[in-house]
Amino acid sequence: MTGATAAALVAMVAGVAAHRAPADTRLREIVGEAEALRIRMLAIVDRDVEAFGRVVEARRCTGDARAAAVSEALIGATEVPLELAAASARVLEQCAEVLPRARPSTLADIGVAATLAAAALEGAALTARANLEILPASAFVAESRRRLDGWLRQSATLRARLPRAGEDSDR
């Protein structure tokens, strides 16, 4: 929900800017992309609940099939927050792209969007990493960690360029 709210704010800020700059087709594209991300992120919430249910069911298995069932369910439960992390990183990119075109009255909104997108990314990374700690070492685990590290580095870089609480909005 946090990431979806961030995407909605990006769409709003880009929409306000597009209204004032109708020739800027990129702003209209960002509105559409942000809206698609908002919808996707809301769907991820439902998929996360379903993936958790599969982990619970797998842990109830007994016998030889239990370990494989839990591992498979954990991989599925890790893919969901990985998707959320990727979407959150994209929302942060959109915040940075919209910022120079944003109306002064919407700078706080883009700052809130960036804060929420970064929080969604960090939350997704925490969840994914908790699952990865349980899984046996594999290419999936290594690649997932690499991707998370990249998104978190990108987030820190972008956050440094975007409005934050306690700063003047002279951007």
Secondary structure by P-SEA (a helix, b strand, c coil): caaaaaaaaaaaaaaaaaaacccaaaaaaaaaaaaaaaaaaaaaaaaaaaaaaaaaaaaaccccaaaaaaaaaaaaaaaaaaaaaaaaaaaaaaaaaacccccccaaaaaaaaaaaaaaaaaaaaaaaaaaaaaccccaaaaaaaaaaaaaaaaaaaaaaacccccccccc
